[in-house]
Amino acid sequence: MWSRSGFGSDLTTYNWTPAEYIRQQVADSGRFPLWWDTTMSGLPMVGNPGVRVFYPPMLLAILLPVPLFWGFAWVNAVSFWVAGAGMYALARWTMPVSRYAALAAAVMMMLTPRLSANIVGDMGYTAGLCWTPLTLACIRAAFDRRSPRWAAAAGLCGGLLLTLNFVSFLYLSLFVAAYAAICGIGTLGDRRGLRRLISVGIVFAVVTLGTAALMVFPLLTYLPYQSRQALTLADANYLALPPPLLIDLLFPSPFRFPEWTLHVGLLPLALAVFGLRHPLRREVGWWGGVLLFSLVFALGTATPLYALIIDVVPGFSLMRVPARMLFFAVLALVALSALGVDAALARGRRIGRGWLAAGLLLALLTIAARLLMRRPDELDWLLGIPAALGLLVGLAALYRRVRRLRLILALCLVVELLPLAASYMTPAAFESIYQTPTIAVSIVNDRLDGDVFRVYGVQRELPDHILTLNRLQSVDGLNSFQFTHYADYMALATGCPLEAVTAAIPSCASAEVDADAYRLTQPDPELLGRLNVRYVLASFELPNTSPALRQIARDGDLRLYRNDAELPRAFAVEPAMVGEASVSDVSPATLHEARGGVFDLTVEVSDAMLLIISETWVPGWQAWVDGQPTDVVRANETVLGIPLAAGDHRVRVVFEPPAFAAGAAVSLVTMILAGGILLRRQTRG
């Protein structure tokens, strides 16, 4: 299933690509890779918030002998059921409302366009969204009941959420802190109750961080080197919700852009308004506050709130796309809708004729707006008809208090939301998405001969999924997890003058700042060559600034260049020559293995020299020279360097972050202990 937003999809970049890469590495070497060498001259898979392969359902989908996309379908199904079960638990345990109202909330959550729009964009990110209601349900139960057992359950859920969706977890933390403060105010005169509340919060925090330690520990070692440390407020405000698009509450945008999706449906919206009359004033106030805060925050710098949070709350300075807070607005709307269903059914309240008139007006408005804003040659505006029908029939049933009211409301919700959810996705043939450009066939054939080299696409002409499909490697890429030293080097090597932080490396390959920025590119063959770049692809004719970069093929607008300044992936050079080395200055090493963060090589040097491996330096690389451990230094500020004495050497370099090993052990122990707390308390009860 492919996104219909017209903005592309992260399904290939952040989901299929690392999953397929792991399958390839396991099949080739029998090892699970911790390093991803397809993109950006290599990236860590551990501690990388953009790679979610350690989520247990995703890990099973990768390792089990089933077609990968069938595995993805299973992961998506699990995610939606987790979202539904979590919303049911949140409504039933903590608000609380009737079973039917909780079930209606679960259906609304599973079919909300916010999840549908994201599931075909980035299913790993969306899986984190799906864990949010259950995490919030458990933490609220823990605070309300002062229960370490519920705190442990919340911590396990929170650990999975943190592993999957770092952004959503930070946003959730704001609301958890606010709810804890509300509970704390209520126990100011009860020291014992306050101590129990604090202990519950500590259990939640410890179990959450412990469960996610296998990702959090290495992430903490990477943060000082991340380019996001340099994000400006303007960068962080990227993709904030434009205020006029708040109208999405009433009718969905025809663009179906996941980040700006707010619509929950007409009938759920009406039920949410009705829920404001519910006698549970504490819940109405809480969810109303969550809704208002989320909407204001999502507007970014259009209000002072976003800048204040960025400046004051730790971790938020690394975030951008404030519109991602809209999921909590959707969550609040669904919770208010559950209160509305409960008020209408369990409390026996009747709606007046004014509701019918307002419903008719809203129904006509949504059909007219969808028709006027429709995309050419698309008939999705017709979805306004079942939406209007569901709204009007549902309101009429509530007005007349008809028999089988529960069944009618359920049918109205499904009739409106199911086709709407499906409208955010469309089937797409594998061959159309994974088609390798004809001009790249010669590059693939070169790789099949056993050579190790990289390519550079000025405008990412070979995106990550095409590279992985053909087992190629590149210096460019699309991943928000970027290291400053590498981003700076690539800006120089590609001649990209943009200073803004974007999701792409180099920044000019992205249209985020300037759609034509890629035309400013002036590749430096020597600097690219030191990263083992053999081929350069461009969709326009590059300025001929060096004879080392020569055009060897053309197919339509695509041009293929050969870089004669290419250096080997591993070579020895005098330390003083590292930043100026050319082909004649280096002694190539013989590679016996170079994949998945493992380099096994031999090299002969006549004097003390520095072995250079053109792979991105990050904390976690370890090396052995002739069986003896040695230091790995950052050479040329960017790549791996290993000091060598004169002589013949066997060198092994492996990406094995000690922080990951420690984190994995902590995660395992935490889950065992938390499971013991849950089982022990359950047995005593």
C-alpha positions as CSV (number, residue, x, y, z in Angstrom):
1,M,0.0,0.0,0.0
2,W,1.4,3.4,-1.1
3,S,0.7,6.9,0.2
4,R,-1.6,9.0,-1.9
5,S,-0.4,12.3,-0.4
6,G,1.8,13.0,-3.4
7,F,4.7,13.7,-1.0
8,G,6.3,10.3,-1.3
9,S,6.6,7.7,1.5
10,D,9.0,6.8,4.2
11,L,8.0,3.1,3.8
12,T,10.9,2.4,1.6
13,T,13.5,4.6,3.4
14,Y,12.8,3.8,7.0
15,N,11.1,0.4,6.9
16,W,11.7,-1.8,3.9
17,T,15.3,-0.7,3.4
18,P,16.9,-1.6,6.8
19,A,14.7,-4.7,7.0
20,E,15.9,-6.0,3.6
21,Y,19.5,-5.0,4.4
22,I,19.4,-7.1,7.6
23,R,18.0,-10.1,5.6
24,Q,20.8,-9.7,3.1
25,Q,23.5,-9.6,5.8
26,V,22.1,-12.5,7.8
27,A,21.9,-14.6,4.6
28,D,25.5,-13.6,3.5
29,S,27.3,-13.8,6.8
30,G,25.0,-15.3,9.4
31,R,25.4,-12.1,11.5
32,F,22.8,-9.6,12.6
33,P,24.3,-6.2,11.5
34,L,24.5,-3.3,13.9
35,W,25.9,-1.0,11.1
36,W,24.0,0.0,8.0
37,D,26.5,0.7,5.2
38,T,24.1,1.4,2.3
39,T,23.5,5.1,3.0
40,M,25.5,8.2,4.1
41,S,28.8,6.2,4.1
42,G,27.3,4.2,6.9
43,L,25.0,4.7,9.9
44,P,24.5,2.9,13.1
45,M,21.3,0.8,13.3
46,V,21.5,0.8,17.1
47,G,20.5,4.0,18.9
48,N,19.2,5.4,15.7
49,P,15.6,6.7,16.2
50,G,15.0,6.4,12.5
51,V,15.7,2.6,12.4
52,R,13.1,0.6,14.3
53,V,14.2,-3.0,13.6
54,F,14.4,-3.9,17.3
55,Y,10.7,-3.7,17.8
56,P,9.8,-7.3,18.5
57,P,7.0,-7.7,15.8
58,M,9.3,-6.0,13.3
59,L,12.2,-8.2,14.2
60,L,10.0,-11.3,13.7
61,A,8.8,-10.0,10.4
62,I,12.5,-9.6,9.3
63,L,13.8,-12.9,10.6
64,L,11.0,-15.3,9.8
65,P,11.0,-16.9,6.4
66,V,8.0,-15.1,5.0
67,P,7.8,-12.4,2.3
68,L,8.8,-9.1,3.8
69,F,5.7,-7.3,2.8
70,W,3.5,-10.0,4.3
71,G,5.5,-9.5,7.5
72,F,4.9,-5.8,7.3
73,A,1.1,-6.5,6.9
74,W,1.3,-8.5,10.1
75,V,3.1,-5.7,11.9
76,N,0.5,-3.2,10.8
77,A,-2.3,-5.4,11.9
78,V,-0.7,-5.8,15.3
79,S,-0.3,-2.0,15.5
80,F,-3.9,-1.3,14.8
81,W,-5.1,-3.8,17.3
82,V,-2.7,-2.3,19.9
83,A,-4.2,1.1,19.2
84,G,-7.8,-0.2,19.5
85,A,-7.0,-2.2,22.7
86,G,-5.2,0.8,24.2
87,M,-8.0,3.2,23.5
88,Y,-10.5,0.7,25.0
89,A,-8.4,0.4,28.1
90,L,-7.9,4.2,28.4
91,A,-11.6,4.9,28.1
92,R,-12.7,2.0,30.3
93,W,-10.2,2.0,33.1
94,T,-9.4,5.6,33.6
95,M,-12.3,7.8,32.5
96,P,-14.3,5.6,33.0
97,V,-17.1,5.1,30.5
98,S,-19.4,2.1,29.6
99,R,-18.1,-0.9,27.7
100,Y,-19.9,0.2,24.6
101,A,-18.6,3.7,24.7
102,A,-15.0,2.3,25.2
103,L,-15.6,0.0,22.2
104,A,-16.8,2.9,20.1
105,A,-13.6,4.8,21.1
106,A,-11.5,1.8,20.1
107,V,-13.1,1.6,16.6
108,M,-12.6,5.4,16.1
109,M,-9.0,5.1,17.1
110,M,-8.3,2.2,14.8
111,L,-9.9,3.9,11.9
112,T,-8.7,7.4,12.5
113,P,-7.1,9.0,9.3
114,R,-4.2,10.0,11.4
115,L,-3.0,6.4,11.7
116,S,-4.1,5.5,8.1
117,A,-2.1,8.4,6.7
118,N,1.0,7.4,8.6
119,I,0.9,3.7,8.3
120,V,1.6,3.9,4.5
121,G,4.2,6.6,5.2
122,D,6.3,5.2,8.0
123,M,4.8,2.1,9.7
124,G,7.5,2.0,12.4
125,Y,6.8,5.5,13.4
126,T,3.0,4.8,13.4
127,A,3.5,1.7,15.5
128,G,4.8,4.0,18.2
129,L,1.7,6.1,17.8
130,C,-0.4,3.0,18.2
131,W,1.3,2.2,21.6
132,T,0.5,5.7,22.9
133,P,-3.1,5.1,24.2
134,L,-2.1,1.9,26.1
135,T,0.9,3.6,27.6
136,L,-1.2,6.6,28.7
137,A,-3.9,4.2,30.1
138,C,-1.4,2.3,32.2
139,I,0.3,5.4,33.6
140,R,-3.0,7.1,34.4
141,A,-4.1,3.9,36.2
142,A,-0.8,3.8,38.1
143,F,-1.2,7.4,39.3
144,D,-4.8,7.1,40.1
145,R,-4.4,3.9,42.1
146,R,-0.8,4.6,43.3
147,S,0.1,1.2,41.9
148,P,3.7,0.0,41.2
149,R,2.2,-2.8,39.3
150,W,0.5,-0.5,36.8
151,A,3.6,1.7,36.8
152,A,5.6,-1.4,35.7
153,A,3.1,-2.1,33.0
154,A,3.2,1.5,31.9
155,G,7.0,1.4,31.8
156,L,7.0,-1.7,29.6
157,C,4.6,0.0,27.2
158,G,6.6,3.3,27.4
159,G,9.9,1.5,26.6
160,L,8.4,0.1,23.4
161,L,7.0,3.5,22.6
162,L,10.4,5.1,23.2
163,T,12.1,2.5,21.0
164,L,9.7,3.1,18.2
165,N,8.9,6.8,18.3
166,F,11.2,9.1,20.2
167,V,9.2,12.2,19.2
168,S,5.9,10.8,20.4
169,F,7.4,9.7,23.7
170,L,8.8,13.2,24.3
171,Y,5.3,14.6,23.6
172,L,3.7,12.0,25.8
173,S,6.1,12.9,28.6
174,L,4.7,16.4,28.7
175,F,1.2,15.1,29.4
176,V,2.4,12.5,31.9
177,A,4.2,15.3,33.8
178,A,1.1,17.5,33.7
179,Y,-1.1,14.6,35.0
180,A,1.4,13.8,37.7
181,A,1.3,17.4,38.8
182,I,-2.5,17.4,39.0
183,C,-2.4,14.2,41.0
184,G,0.3,15.6,43.2
185,I,-1.7,18.7,44.0
186,G,-4.5,16.5,45.1
187,T,-2.2,14.8,47.7
188,L,-0.4,17.8,49.1
189,G,-1.9,17.2,52.5
190,D,-1.3,13.4,52.4
191,R,2.5,12.7,52.8
192,R,2.0,9.0,52.5
193,G,0.0,9.4,49.3
194,L,2.5,11.8,47.9
195,R,5.4,9.4,48.6
196,R,3.5,6.6,46.8
197,L,2.8,8.9,43.9
198,I,6.5,9.8,43.6
199,S,7.5,6.1,43.9
200,V,5.0,5.3,41.1
201,G,6.6,7.9,38.9
202,I,10.1,6.6,39.6
203,V,9.0,3.0,38.8
204,F,7.5,4.2,35.5
205,A,10.7,6.2,34.5
206,V,13.1,3.4,35.5
207,V,11.2,0.6,33.7
208,T,10.7,2.8,30.6
209,L,14.4,3.7,30.3
210,G,15.4,0.2,31.3
211,T,13.2,-1.4,28.7
212,A,14.5,0.9,25.9
213,A,18.1,0.9,27.2
214,L,19.4,-1.1,24.2
215,M,18.5,2.0,22.0
216,V,18.8,4.8,24.6
217,F,22.3,4.0,25.8
218,P,24.0,4.2,22.4
219,L,21.8,7.1,21.4
220,L,23.2,9.1,24.4
221,T,26.7,8.5,23.1
222,Y,25.8,9.8,19.7
223,L,23.9,13.0,20.7
224,P,27.0,15.2,21.1
225,Y,27.8,14.6,17.5
226,Q,24.4,15.1,16.0
227,S,23.7,17.8,13.5
228,R,20.3,18.5,15.2
229,Q,22.2,20.2,18.0
230,A,22.5,23.1,15.6
231,L,18.8,23.3,14.8
232,T,17.5,26.9,14.7
233,L,13.9,27.8,15.7
234,A,13.1,28.2,12.0
235,D,14.5,24.7,11.3
236,A,12.5,23.3,14.3
237,N,9.4,25.0,13.0
238,Y,9.6,23.0,9.7
239,L,6.2,21.6,8.8
240,A,4.2,23.3,11.5
241,L,0.5,23.2,10.9
242,P,-0.5,26.3,8.9
243,P,-3.3,27.9,10.9
244,P,-5.8,27.9,7.9
245,L,-5.5,24.1,7.9
246,L,-7.3,23.8,11.2
247,I,-10.3,23.6,8.9
248,D,-9.2,20.0,8.5
249,L,-11.3,19.3,11.6
250,L,-14.4,19.8,9.5
251,F,-13.3,18.2,6.2
252,P,-10.1,16.4,5.2
253,S,-7.5,18.1,3.0
254,P,-7.3,16.5,-0.5
255,F,-3.6,16.3,-0.1
256,R,-3.8,13.7,2.7
257,F,-0.4,14.8,4.1
258,P,0.2,12.7,7.2
259,E,1.9,15.4,9.3
260,W,-1.1,17.8,8.9
261,T,-3.9,15.2,9.2
262,L,-6.3,16.2,12.0
263,H,-9.7,15.0,10.7
264,V,-11.4,12.4,12.9
265,G,-14.8,12.2,11.1
266,L,-18.0,14.2,11.3
267,L,-19.9,11.9,13.6
268,P,-16.9,11.5,16.0
269,L,-16.6,15.3,16.0
270,A,-20.2,15.8,16.8
271,L,-20.0,13.2,19.6
272,A,-16.9,15.0,21.0
273,V,-18.8,18.2,21.2
274,F,-21.7,16.3,22.9
275,G,-19.1,14.9,25.3
276,L,-18.4,18.3,26.7
277,R,-21.7,18.0,28.5
278,H,-20.6,14.8,30.3
279,P,-20.9,14.9,34.1
280,L,-17.3,13.7,34.5
281,R,-16.0,17.2,34.6
282,R,-12.5,16.2,35.5
283,E,-12.2,14.1,32.4
284,V,-13.8,16.7,30.2
285,G,-11.4,19.3,31.5
286,W,-8.4,17.1,31.1
287,W,-9.1,16.0,27.5
288,G,-10.2,19.5,26.6
289,G,-6.9,20.8,27.9
290,V,-4.9,18.2,25.9
291,L,-6.8,19.1,22.8
292,L,-6.3,22.8,23.1
293,F,-2.6,22.5,24.0
294,S,-1.9,20.1,21.1
295,L,-3.6,22.3,18.6
296,V,-1.7,25.4,19.7
297,F,1.6,23.6,19.9
298,A,1.1,22.1,16.4
299,L,0.9,25.7,15.0
300,G,4.6,26.1,15.8
301,T,5.9,29.7,15.9
302,A,2.4,31.1,15.0
303,T,2.0,31.2,18.8
304,P,4.6,31.8,21.6
305,L,4.0,28.3,23.2
306,Y,6.1,26.3,20.8
307,A,9.2,28.5,21.2
308,L,8.8,28.4,25.0
309,I,8.7,24.6,25.0
310,I,11.7,24.4,22.7
311,D,13.7,26.7,25.0
312,V,12.7,25.3,28.3
313,V,12.0,21.5,28.0
314,P,15.1,19.3,27.6
315,G,15.2,17.3,24.3
316,F,12.7,19.4,22.4
317,S,15.4,21.4,20.8
318,L,16.3,18.3,18.8
319,M,12.7,18.1,17.4
320,R,11.1,19.6,14.3
321,V,7.7,19.1,12.7
322,P,5.6,20.4,15.6
323,A,2.5,19.2,13.8
324,R,3.3,15.7,15.0
325,M,1.6,16.8,18.3
326,L,-1.7,16.6,16.4
327,F,-1.9,12.9,17.2
328,F,-2.6,13.9,20.8
329,A,-5.3,16.3,19.5
330,V,-6.8,13.3,17.7
331,L,-6.5,11.2,20.9
332,A,-8.3,13.9,22.9
333,L,-11.1,14.1,20.3
334,V,-11.6,10.4,20.4
335,A,-11.6,10.4,24.2
336,L,-14.2,13.2,24.2
337,S,-16.2,11.2,21.6
338,A,-16.2,8.3,24.0
339,L,-17.6,10.6,26.7
340,G,-20.2,11.8,24.2
341,V,-21.3,8.2,23.5
342,D,-21.4,7.5,27.2
343,A,-23.5,10.6,27.9
344,A,-25.9,9.8,25.1
345,L,-26.3,6.1,26.0
346,A,-25.3,5.3,29.6
347,R,-26.6,8.6,31.0
348,G,-29.7,8.6,28.8
349,R,-29.3,12.1,27.5
350,R,-31.2,13.3,24.4
351,I,-30.0,15.7,21.8
352,G,-32.2,18.6,20.7
353,R,-33.4,19.7,17.2
354,G,-30.5,22.2,17.1
355,W,-28.1,19.3,16.8
356,L,-30.0,18.1,13.7
357,A,-29.9,21.5,12.1
358,A,-26.1,21.9,12.9
359,G,-25.5,18.4,11.6
360,L,-27.3,19.2,8.3
361,L,-25.3,22.4,7.9
362,L,-22.0,20.5,8.6
363,A,-22.9,17.7,6.2
364,L,-23.6,20.2,3.3
365,L,-20.5,22.1,4.2
366,T,-18.2,19.1,4.0
367,I,-19.6,17.9,0.7
368,A,-19.3,21.3,-0.9
369,A,-15.8,21.9,0.5
370,R,-14.5,18.5,-0.7
371,L,-16.0,19.2,-4.1
372,L,-14.4,22.6,-4.4
373,M,-11.0,21.4,-3.1
374,R,-10.9,18.1,-4.9
375,R,-7.8,17.0,-6.9
376,P,-8.3,16.8,-10.6
377,D,-9.4,13.4,-11.9
378,E,-10.1,12.1,-8.3
379,L,-13.5,11.3,-6.9
380,D,-12.6,11.3,-3.3
381,W,-14.9,14.2,-2.6
382,L,-17.7,11.6,-2.9
383,L,-16.6,10.3,0.4
384,G,-18.4,13.3,1.9
385,I,-21.7,11.6,1.1
386,P,-21.2,8.5,3.4
387,A,-19.7,10.9,6.0
388,A,-22.8,13.1,5.8
389,L,-25.1,10.1,5.8
390,G,-23.4,8.6,8.9
391,L,-23.5,12.0,10.7
392,L,-27.2,12.6,9.9
393,V,-28.4,9.1,10.6
394,G,-26.4,8.9,13.9
395,L,-27.8,12.3,15.1
396,A,-31.3,11.3,14.1
397,A,-31.0,8.0,16.0
398,L,-29.8,9.9,19.1
399,Y,-32.7,12.4,18.7
400,R,-35.4,9.8,18.4
401,R,-33.8,7.4,20.9
402,V,-34.5,4.5,18.5
403,R,-34.2,0.8,19.3
404,R,-30.8,-0.8,18.6
405,L,-29.2,2.6,19.0
406,R,-25.8,1.1,19.8
407,L,-25.9,-1.0,16.5
408,I,-26.9,2.1,14.5
409,L,-24.1,4.2,15.9
410,A,-21.6,1.5,15.3
411,L,-22.7,1.2,11.7
412,C,-22.6,4.9,11.2
413,L,-19.0,5.1,12.5
414,V,-17.8,2.3,10.2
415,V,-19.7,3.6,7.2
416,E,-18.0,7.0,7.6
417,L,-14.5,6.1,8.8
418,L,-13.6,2.9,7.0
419,P,-13.7,4.3,3.4
420,L,-12.1,7.5,4.7
421,A,-9.2,5.6,6.3
422,A,-8.7,3.6,3.1
423,S,-8.6,6.8,1.0
424,Y,-5.2,7.7,2.4
425,M,-3.6,4.7,0.7
426,T,-3.5,3.1,-2.7
427,P,-2.0,-0.1,-4.2
428,A,1.2,0.3,-6.0
429,A,3.1,-2.3,-8.0
430,F,6.5,-3.3,-6.5
431,E,8.1,-3.0,-9.9
432,S,7.0,0.7,-10.3
433,I,8.6,1.7,-7.0
434,Y,11.7,-0.5,-7.1
435,Q,12.6,0.0,-10.7
436,T,16.4,0.5,-11.2
437,P,17.2,3.3,-13.7
438,T,18.7,1.8,-16.9
439,I,21.7,4.1,-16.6
440,A,22.6,2.4,-13.3
441,V,22.9,-1.1,-14.8
442,S,26.6,-0.6,-15.4
443,I,27.1,0.4,-11.8
444,V,25.3,-2.8,-10.7
445,N,27.5,-4.9,-13.0
446,D,30.6,-3.3,-11.6
447,R,29.5,-4.3,-8.1
448,L,28.8,-7.8,-9.3
449,D,32.5,-8.1,-10.2
450,G,33.3,-7.9,-6.5
451,D,34.6,-4.4,-6.2
452,V,33.9,-2.2,-3.2
453,F,32.9,1.4,-4.0
454,R,30.3,4.1,-3.5
455,V,28.1,6.3,-5.6
456,Y,26.8,9.8,-5.2
457,G,23.4,11.0,-6.5
458,V,23.2,14.8,-6.7
459,Q,19.4,14.6,-6.3
460,R,19.4,11.1,-4.7
461,E,18.8,9.6,-8.2
462,L,19.4,6.2,-6.5
463,P,17.4,6.4,-3.3
464,D,18.1,4.0,-0.4
465,H,15.7,1.3,-1.4
466,I,17.1,1.0,-4.9
467,L,20.6,1.0,-3.5
468,T,19.7,-1.8,-1.1
469,L,17.9,-3.8,-3.7
470,N,21.1,-3.8,-5.8
471,R,23.5,-4.0,-2.8
472,L,25.1,-0.7,-3.7
473,Q,26.4,1.9,-1.3
474,S,26.2,5.7,-1.4
475,V,27.5,8.8,0.4
476,D,24.2,10.6,0.1
477,G,21.0,9.6,1.8
478,L,17.8,10.5,3.6
479,N,17.8,10.1,7.3
480,S,17.3,12.6,10.1
481,F,19.9,10.9,12.2
482,Q,22.9,12.8,10.9
483,F,26.4,13.3,12.3
484,T,27.6,16.9,12.2
485,H,31.2,16.0,11.0
486,Y,29.9,14.0,8.2
487,A,27.2,16.5,7.1
488,D,29.9,19.2,7.1
489,Y,32.3,17.1,5.0
490,M,29.5,16.3,2.5
491,A,28.6,20.0,2.2
492,L,32.2,20.7,1.1
493,A,32.5,17.6,-1.1
494,T,29.3,18.3,-3.0
495,G,29.6,22.1,-3.1
496,C,26.2,22.5,-1.4
497,P,26.0,26.1,0.0
498,L,22.8,25.5,2.1
499,E,23.4,25.9,5.9
500,A,19.9,24.6,7.0
501,V,19.5,21.2,8.6
502,T,17.3,19.0,6.4
503,A,16.5,15.3,6.4
504,A,18.8,14.8,3.4
505,I,22.6,14.7,3.0
506,P,23.7,16.8,1.3
507,S,21.0,19.4,2.1
508,C,20.8,20.4,-1.5
509,A,19.4,17.0,-2.4
510,S,16.2,17.9,-0.4
511,A,13.4,20.3,-1.6
512,E,12.7,21.3,2.1
513,V,14.5,24.6,1.8
514,D,14.8,25.2,-1.9
515,A,13.3,23.0,-4.6
516,D,16.1,24.0,-7.0
517,A,19.0,23.9,-4.5
518,Y,20.4,20.8,-6.1
519,R,21.4,22.8,-9.2
520,L,23.8,24.7,-7.0
521,T,25.8,21.5,-6.5
522,Q,29.5,21.5,-7.7
523,P,31.0,18.1,-6.7
524,D,34.6,18.0,-5.7
525,P,36.0,14.8,-7.2
526,E,39.0,14.6,-4.8
527,L,36.9,15.0,-1.7
528,L,34.3,12.6,-2.9
529,G,37.1,10.2,-3.9
530,R,38.4,10.1,-0.4
531,L,35.0,8.5,0.5
532,N,35.5,5.8,-2.2
533,V,33.0,7.5,-4.6
534,R,33.5,5.9,-8.1
535,Y,30.3,7.1,-9.8
536,V,28.3,10.3,-9.7
537,L,24.7,10.5,-11.0
538,A,23.0,13.7,-11.9
539,S,19.8,14.8,-13.6
540,F,21.5,17.7,-15.3
541,E,24.9,18.5,-16.8
542,L,27.4,19.2,-14.0
543,P,29.9,22.0,-14.3
544,N,33.1,20.6,-15.7
545,T,35.4,21.9,-13.0
546,S,37.8,18.9,-13.0
547,P,39.0,16.4,-15.6
548,A,38.8,13.7,-12.9
549,L,35.0,13.7,-13.2
550,R,34.1,12.6,-16.8
551,Q,30.7,11.8,-18.2
552,I,30.5,8.2,-19.4
553,A,26.8,7.7,-20.1
554,R,23.5,9.5,-20.6
555,D,19.9,8.4,-20.5
556,G,17.4,11.2,-21.0
557,D,18.1,13.8,-18.4
558,L,20.2,11.4,-16.3
559,R,24.0,11.6,-16.6
560,L,26.5,9.1,-15.3
561,Y,30.0,10.3,-14.4
562,R,33.2,8.3,-13.5
563,N,35.4,9.7,-10.8
564,D,39.0,9.1,-11.6
565,A,40.0,10.6,-8.2
566,E,38.5,7.6,-6.3
567,L,40.5,6.2,-3.5
568,P,40.1,2.6,-2.2
569,R,37.7,1.9,0.7
570,A,40.8,1.1,2.9
571,F,44.3,2.4,2.4
572,A,47.4,3.4,4.3
573,V,48.8,7.0,4.1
574,E,51.2,9.2,5.9
575,P,49.3,11.0,8.8
576,A,50.2,14.4,7.4
577,M,48.7,13.5,4.0
578,V,45.3,12.3,5.2
579,G,43.4,15.5,4.1
580,E,45.3,15.8,0.8
581,A,45.9,12.2,-0.3
582,S,45.6,11.4,-3.9
583,V,45.7,8.0,-5.7
584,S,49.5,8.2,-6.0
585,D,50.0,8.9,-2.2
586,V,48.3,5.8,-0.8
587,S,49.0,2.1,-0.3
588,P,45.7,0.1,-0.9
589,A,44.8,-2.5,1.7
590,T,43.5,-5.9,0.6
591,L,39.9,-6.3,1.8
592,H,38.9,-9.9,2.8
593,E,35.5,-8.7,4.2
594,A,33.8,-5.3,4.2
595,R,30.1,-5.5,5.1
596,G,27.7,-4.9,7.9
597,G,30.2,-3.0,10.0
598,V,32.9,-5.6,9.8
599,F,36.2,-5.0,8.0
600,D,38.8,-7.7,7.7
601,L,41.9,-6.7,5.8
602,T,45.7,-7.0,5.3
603,V,48.0,-4.1,4.6
604,E,51.8,-3.7,4.2
605,V,53.5,-0.4,5.2
606,S,57.2,0.5,5.0
607,D,56.9,3.1,7.7
608,A,54.6,4.2,10.5
609,M,51.4,5.2,8.8
610,L,47.6,5.7,9.3
611,L,45.2,3.1,8.0
612,I,42.1,4.9,6.6
613,I,38.8,3.1,6.2
614,S,36.3,5.4,4.4
615,E,33.4,4.7,6.8
616,T,31.7,7.3,9.0
617,W,33.3,7.6,12.4
618,V,31.0,7.4,15.3
619,P,31.5,6.1,18.9
620,G,31.4,2.3,18.9
621,W,34.1,1.2,16.4
622,Q,36.7,-1.2,17.7
623,A,39.9,-2.5,16.1
624,W,42.5,-5.2,16.4
625,V,45.9,-5.1,14.7
626,D,47.5,-8.5,14.5
627,G,45.1,-9.7,17.2
628,Q,45.9,-6.8,19.6
629,P,43.3,-4.2,20.4
630,T,44.1,-0.7,19.3
631,D,42.4,2.7,19.1
632,V,40.2,3.9,16.3
633,V,40.7,7.6,15.7
634,R,38.6,10.1,13.7
635,A,40.7,10.8,10.6
636,N,40.1,13.9,8.5
637,E,37.4,14.7,11.1
638,T,35.1,12.2,9.3
639,V,36.3,8.6,8.7
640,L,38.1,5.8,10.6
641,G,41.8,5.9,11.2
642,I,44.0,3.2,12.8
643,P,47.7,3.9,13.5
644,L,50.1,1.2,12.1
645,A,53.7,0.5,12.7
646,A,55.9,-0.5,9.8
647,G,55.4,-4.1,8.5
648,D,52.7,-6.5,7.4
649,H,49.5,-6.4,9.4
650,R,46.2,-8.2,9.7
651,V,43.5,-5.7,10.8
652,R,40.0,-6.3,11.9
653,V,37.6,-3.5,12.6
654,V,34.1,-4.1,13.9
655,F,31.2,-1.8,14.9
656,E,30.4,-3.1,18.4
657,P,29.2,-0.3,20.6
658,P,29.8,-1.2,24.3
659,A,26.8,1.0,25.1
660,F,24.6,-1.3,23.0
661,A,25.8,-4.4,24.8
662,A,25.3,-2.8,28.2
663,G,21.9,-1.5,27.1
664,A,20.8,-4.9,25.8
665,A,21.7,-6.4,29.2
666,V,19.8,-3.7,31.1
667,S,16.8,-4.1,28.8
668,L,16.6,-7.9,29.4
669,V,17.0,-7.5,33.2
670,T,14.4,-4.7,33.3
671,M,11.8,-6.7,31.4
672,I,12.4,-9.8,33.5
673,L,12.0,-7.8,36.8
674,A,9.0,-5.8,35.5
675,G,7.4,-9.1,34.4
676,G,8.0,-10.5,37.9
677,I,6.3,-7.5,39.5
678,L,3.3,-7.9,37.2
679,L,3.0,-11.7,37.9
680,R,3.7,-11.5,41.6
681,R,1.1,-8.8,42.2
682,Q,-1.3,-10.6,40.0
683,T,-0.9,-13.9,41.9
684,R,-1.4,-12.2,45.3
685,G,-4.4,-10.5,44.0
